[in-house]
Amino acid sequence: MKKGEGSAKVQFIRCELELGLTLVQLARAERNNGNTEAAEQAIARARTVLGNAQHFLGLIKTSAGMRTELHRKLEYLHLVIDSF
């Protein structure tokens, strides 16, 4: 493992990104069940999580490869939130 790749900050960002994807899945399920209010709340939370991940990604020092991986995941989360 390269310097910074196993750090608590990197793990936090990874968890935030996974949480964001889970919230998008929840939002889709709520929307499919006709509960638009719950769907919008879940998407709003996913946007908050995305913002947290973006913020902390700007603060960490890690390898270029790890930064690229995290940026790809961040961009994917942004895409799925926007497509909602």
Summary of the structure (lengths in Angstrom):
residues: 84
radius of gyration: 14.0
end to end distance: 35.5
largest distance: 46.6
contacts: 243
relative contact order: 0.21
helix: 79%
strand: 0%
